[in-house]
Every structure is written in C-alpha cells, then in structure tokens.
Amino acid sequence: MARKYGADQRSAIKAIKATLIEQLEVIYLQTFEKLNEQGLGAGAITNLTQVLLLSRDGAISPLKEEK
C-alpha cells in the first residue's frame, strides 16, 4: 500500500479515530445494558457506573483531541 502524506494522511487518521470511537461507544453501551440486567443493588450499580464512565472518558477523550 502506498504511503499517505499531508491531507490524505490526516483524513485517514481522522477516519481511524472516528471508527474506534464508534466501536468503543458500542462496547460501553453494551456493558451498561448488561449491568442493568444483572439485578444489582443501587449502590453497586452507582459505583460501577462511575468507574465505567471514567474509563469511557479516559478511552475516548484523547481520540477526540485535535492536534
């Protein structure tokens, strides 16, 4: 495959990041849905939800940054 430079390279990187963000969003949504189905107590759900949201933010925020 030929190397990309300039605008083509930036466009390819942007597309890769966008795809990864979409995939991560799906994974987190599925995890939240599974969590909801487990019949856990409110405290356990709250704690795990906070951890998952922090994890999601940590995974996705750097991908959304424009350099």
Backbone hydrogen bonds, N-H to C=O, Kabsch-Sander energy under -0.5 kcal/mol:
donor,donor_aa,acceptor,acceptor_aa,energy
8,D,5,Y,-1.3
9,Q,5,Y,-0.7
10,R,6,G,-2.3
11,S,7,A,-2.5
12,A,8,D,-2.1
13,I,9,Q,-2.4
14,K,10,R,-2.4
15,A,11,S,-2.1
16,I,12,A,-2.2
17,K,13,I,-2.6
18,A,14,K,-2.4
19,T,15,A,-2.3
20,L,16,I,-2.2
21,I,17,K,-2.7
22,E,18,A,-2.2
23,Q,19,T,-2.3
24,L,20,L,-2.7
25,E,21,I,-2.5
26,V,22,E,-2.0
27,I,23,Q,-2.2
28,Y,24,L,-2.7
29,L,25,E,-2.4
30,Q,26,V,-2.6
31,T,27,I,-2.1
32,F,28,Y,-2.5
33,E,29,L,-2.3
34,K,30,Q,-2.4
35,L,31,T,-2.5
36,N,32,F,-2.1
37,E,33,E,-1.2
38,Q,34,K,-0.6
38,Q,35,L,-1.1
39,G,36,N,-0.6
40,L,35,L,-0.5
45,I,41,G,-2.5
46,T,42,A,-2.6
47,N,43,G,-2.4
48,L,44,A,-2.5
49,T,45,I,-2.6
50,Q,46,T,-2.1
51,V,47,N,-1.9
52,L,48,L,-2.8
53,L,49,T,-2.7
54,L,50,Q,-2.2
55,S,51,V,-2.4
56,R,52,L,-2.9
57,D,53,L,-2.6
58,G,54,L,-2.5
59,A,55,S,-2.0
60,I,56,R,-2.6
61,S,57,D,-2.3
63,L,60,I,-0.8
64,K,60,I,-1.3
64,K,61,S,-0.8
65,E,61,S,-0.9
